[in-house]
Amino acid sequence: MDNLRRFEIISDYNAFNNNETLHPLVSVVDLSKAAPRQGSRMYFGFYTVFLKEVKCGDLIYGRHTYDYQEGTLVFLGPGQVAGVNSNGETYQPKGYALVFHPDLIHGTSLGRHIQEYTFFSYQSDEALHLSEREQKIVLDCFSKIAYELDHAIDKHSKKLIVDNIELFLNYCVRFYDRQFITRENAHQGIMERFEILLSNYFQTDKPQHIGLPSVAYCAKELHLSASYFGDLVKKETGKTAQVYIQEKIIHVAKERIFDHSKSVSQIAYELGFRYPQHFTRLFKQRVGQSPNEYRSSLN
C-alpha cells in the first residue's frame, strides 16, 4: 500500500483497467476487465465515482480505512487519493467507475454547478449505500453514457453525455436525501454531540486561543467531512451549520451579558471574537439590538 499510482488523464486509468479509451475526457470503466491485482493507493486528476459490486478489500481514503460493501457509491473530486487495501492478497476488481475530466464540463450547466454536488468532498465512510432499485437507476445512467461513447461521436454527443452525468448526480442528491432520512437516529446522535461540543467549547478557554468555532473544526471533532456535516445539519435543522453555530454564540452571549462586571468587549474576546465590533455587528443582526442596548433593556 506504500506505492502511489497517479492517473492524471482518463486514458491512463482505462489502460490500467484494460478498458478501451473511447473519449479522452470521460469513460465508464468496467472494472471486471482489469487483471487481478493487489491493493494500492491511487491519485485521480479527474472526477471519479466507484460503484462497488463485490467485497474486494478495504477502501483507503486519506488516513482512514473503510470496509465498504456491495452496492456502495464512493465519490472523489480531482486531486484526491484513494485506494484499496487487500492485505497483500490478489483480488479481482468488479464493479464500475464513472470518470470524467473537469475539461469535459467547462462551459456547461454542470460545470457551473459542479460545486453544489458536495458529496465529491465527503469522506469514504460517508459513502452512498444504494438499494437494489437505486442501483438499477445508477447502472441505467452509466449505460446511457456508455451508449454515447460506443457510437460515433457527433455534434450531439457531448451534450448528451454531460446531461446524463448531471442526471446521474441529481439522482445521487435524491438518494443521499433518502439516506439522511433512513439514518435519522444516527444523525440525531451527531446533532446531540454537536450541541454538547459547542456547549463545552464555550466553557473552556478555547475561544481565546482558537477563536470562534468553525464548521470545519466542529466537523473534524465529530469525525466527519465539513461538506457532509454541513449537509447533515441543514437537513436536520433547516439551517446551515454556520448559522447554527452563530445562534449558539448569541445564546451564550445573552447569558454573559447578564454579568455587568464585564464589558461588552471582554465578553466578545471570551467568545472568541478578535474584534469587539464584529461581535456587536453579529449580535445586532441576530437580536435587533446592540449588546449594550440589550443589556440596558434587562434593567
Buried (B, 14 or more C-beta within 10 A) or exposed (E): BEEEBEBEBBBEBBEBBEBEBBBEBBBBBBBBEBEEBBBBBBBBBBBBBBBBBBEBBBBBBEEEBBEBEBBBBBBBBBEBBBBBBBEEEEBEBBBBBBBBBBEBBEEBEBBEEBEEBBBBBBBBBBBBBBEEEBBEBBBBBBEBBBEBBEEEEEEEBBEBBBBBBBBBBEBBBEBBEBBBEEBEEEBEEBBEBBEEBBEEBBEEEBBEEEEBBBBEBBBEBBEBBBBBBBBBBBBBBEEBBEBBBBBBBBEBBBEBBEEEEBEBBEBBBBBBBEEBEEBBEBBBEBBEEBBEEBBEEEE
